[in-house]
């Protein structure tokens, strides 16, 4: 009765992006999901081909384009579409020689270079494609660290840049997309004081109090801090947290709609797992649920349904901005 084992599945134990599936991977549920999702992907690709043939200006995200992006950008088109919808392409055009000039610098700080070198073997060790990309990942990270001295290099950047490189297979595009993410989507998440990350952890807690107070009460009772639960989600923008296809579907929307998508996804993680969270009866069980169970279950693996439920949430940008002001005010008193 090994119905979920890879032995009876037509799917490999390695996904299309080169990541090895964990031993608990539910092949039966995944096969059920993919039977419909592959058809969806084929339809989306045809529609995206039409859009790209029309040479539509992708730097202006219209309502129609936003709808298409939310339903998923086909993998082969992601590198160029991400560059356009995020504004990273315009930044690159303003400083076309920046990346190569950063690599040519001879005064790279040894401490930064050593930190990056130490983290390279730790970056996606379960990905069969990544060994050949580590030198290029090093280039991206060392260039960015010396470009943005306030951030420099910190753990988490390697996972974001690593996934960008897997998608784009292009150092320079990955550099510019990384720059956009760190400076525009998650500014001051990666600085030494992590000022905005701490603020947004407080904002996220307020969202849970407002939307699902019973879950907040339960988490408070067990004593697990929100920073332990969700800081990695925000720092890595879900890289190395969720399955690759789910991360890329989220990033499609992050590049077009901005930081609000991070809050939407995090809130949806709690809402879709409300019953399981409330069933955890001690802090160890709760921590293990967020660390292991949640990020591998079929709810987050089924990226299409996960995003559909995410966009059914009621969440406005002005609510987030208002909460940010409140949380900053509390920290300053």
N, C-alpha and C positions, 0 to 999 in steps of 0.2 A: 504493500500500500504506500509506496513512496511516490505519491502523486505529484509532489512539488519538487522532486529531485531533478537535476539537470539530465539524468539518464533518460527520462521520458519526455524531455522538452526538445523542441527544435532550436532553441536558443542556446547560444554559447555561454560559457561561464565568464566571458569577457564582453562588455558592452561595446557599442559602435565607436566609442571614444577611447577605448583601450583600457577601461577600468575593470578590474576583476571583481566579480560579484561576490558578496560575502556568503558564508555557509548557510545562513538563514534565509537567503533570497527565495522568495516565493515564485517559482517559475510558472506554476499553474495560473496564479492571478495575473502575472505579467503577460502570459500568452493570451489570456482573455482580453486584457487591456490592448495589447498590440494588434489583435485581430481587427479592431475598429480604428485604432490610432494610425496605423499605416495607411489606411484608406483616406483618413483625414489629411495626413501629410501629403499624399499624392494630389488631393484637391487643392491644398494650399499652395503647392509648388506651381500648379498651372495658373492660379490667380496671380501669384507673385511674378511669374514670367510675363504676364500681360502688363502688369504695372511697370516693370522695369523696361519693357519694350516701348512704353509710352514716354519714357524719359521724364517722368514726373520729378519735380523738385523735392527730394527726400529731406531737405534741411528744414522744410516747413511741414510739421506733422498735422495734417488735416484730420477731420473726424473720420473720414474713410480710411486714411492711412493708419490712424490710431487703432481702428477696429481690426485691420489686417494684422498689425503688429501684435495685438493682444492674442490673436489666434495662432501666432507663431510664424517666425521668419524661417524659411527653409535653410538648412545648414550651409549649403554652398554660397548662399547670398549674404550670410550674416556678416562677414568681414567688412564688405563695402557698405552694406546698409547700416550697420552699427556706426561706422565712421561718419556717415552722412547725418543720421537722425540725432546723434549725440552732439554734433558740432565739433567733434575731434578732427574731422577733415579740414574744416576752416582754420582751426588752430595750426594744423600741420602746414597749410598753405602760407600762413603768415610767417612761419619760421622753418622753411623747408630743409635747412641744413643742420637744425639743432641736434637731432639725435646722433648723427655721425660725428658732430663736433664734440659732443659729450663723451663718446667712446674714444675719441682721439686724445682726450685729456690725459696727461701723464701724472697728474697730482691726485689721483684717487686715494681717498683715505684708507689706510690699511685696515683699520678697525671695521669699517663698513664692508670692505671687500672680503675680509675674513668671515664676518657674520653671514654674508650671503653665501659664501662657499660652504660654510657649515650646514646651512639650511637646504642646500640643493639636493643632497641625497634623501632628505626627509620629505621632499615635495613629491607627492603622488607616487610613492614607491610601489603602489599596486597598479600602476598604469604601464602597460607593455610598450607604449609608444614614447614614453617620456625620457628615457635615457638619452636618446639622440637629440633631445631639445634642451638639455641642461645648460650647455654652453651659451645658447641663445637666451635662455632665461636669465643667466648671470648677466649678460650684456644689458638686458632691459632693466633689471633691478639696479645695477651699478650706475647706469645712465640716469635713471630717475632719482636715485638717492643723492647724486651730486647736482642734479637740476633743482630739486626741492630740498634745500638744506634743513628747513624746519621739520620736515618729516624724516628725511634721511632714509634709513631702512629699519623696518620692524617686522616681526613675524606676522604673517597674514597677507602681506603684500606678495609673497612668493606664490600663494595659492591663487590670488586674483590674477596676477600676471601669467601664471602657469596655465590657467584655463583660457585666458585670452590668447595665448600662444597656440594652444590646441585648436582653437577655432580659426584663428587668422593664418597660422603658419607663417607669420610675418613679424619680424622684430619691431619694425618702426610703427606699424599699425598698433601693435600691442602696447608699445610705449605711450602712444597718444591716447589710446583708450584707457590705459591705466591712469594717466595724468587726469583725464576727465573724471574718472571714478573717484579718485582720491581727493581732488580739489573742488569738484562741483557736486558730486553725489554724497560723499561722506567727508566733508571738510572737517579737519581737527578731530577726526576719529583716531588718527595714527600718530599724532604729535605726542610728546612726552607727557603732557598733562591730560591728554584725551578729553579735553573740555566738552566737546560736543557729543562725544560718545556717552559720557556720564549724564549729560542733559537728556539725551534721547532714551537712555535706559529708564530715566524717571518718567519721561513722556509715555513710554511703552507701558510702564506699570499703571499709569493713570488710565490708559486706554483699556487695560484689562479690568480695572476697577469699574469703569463706566459700562463696559460691554458684558463682562461675565464676572460679576462680583463674587459669586460663589467660588470660582476658581482662584481668584486672588486671596480670598479668606483662607482657602485650603493651603495655598502655597505659603502664606504668612504663618499659618499654624505649624506647618512642618519646618519652617525656618530656612528654606532655600532661597538665597538672594536672586533677584532677577538678573543681575549681572552675570552670575554663574550660569544661568539658563540661556540667556540670549545675547550676551556681548559678542560671542563669536559669530553669531548670525549677522550682526551689523558690521563688525570689523572686516569679515571676509565677504560680505554681501552674499552669503550663503554658499560660497565656494567651500569645498571640503565639508559641507554640512548636509546638503541634499544631493540626490542623484543628478548626474551631469545634465541630462536632458531637462530636468525640472529647473536647474540653475540657469541654463541657457534660455529657457522660455521666460524666466523671471528677468534675466538681463535684457532680453528683447525690449521688455517694458521699462526697465530701469533707464535704458539709454534714450527712450523716447519721452518718458513721463517723469523721471527724476526720483528723488529720495522717497516719495510717498509710497512707492512700490515696496520698499523694504519694510515699512510699517504694515502695509497690507498683508504681505506674506507672513510676517511674524505673528500678526493678529490671527490670521487664518490657521496658522499652526496650532494655536491654542484652541480656537473655536472648533476645528475639525477633530481635535483630540480631547475635548472637554471631559467626556466620560472616563477615558483612560487616565487622565490627570487626577480626577477626583477619586479614582480607585487606588491610587498609590497611598499606602498607609504609613509610610515613614520617609524620612529625608533621603535615605539611601535608594529606596525604590523609585522615588521621584527623580533623583539625579540620574539614575541609570536609564529611566524612561526617556529623558531628554537627550542623554548622551548616546544611547544606542537604539532603543526600540523605535522611537518616533521617526528618526531620520532614515530608517530602512523599510518602513511599512508600506503597504500598498496604497495608502492615501496620498503620500508624497511621491510615490513612484508613478502613479497615474497623473502625470503632469497636466493633462488636458482638463480633467475634472477638478484638480486642485486649483488651477488658475480660474476656471469658471466660478468656483465657489468664492475665490478671493475677490473677484470683481463684483460679486453680489453683496459684498460688505458695504455698509454705509460708513464712508470715511472721506472727509473733505480736507483739503489742504489748509483751509483757514482754522479748522479745529486743531490740526497739528501745530500750526504756527502759534495759536493761542496758548496751547499747552507748553510749547517751548518757552514762551515768555514767562509763564507762571513758574516753570521749573527753574529757569535761570534766576528769577526773583527769589525763590526759596534758597537757592545756593548762595545768593549774595547777602542774605540776612543773617 
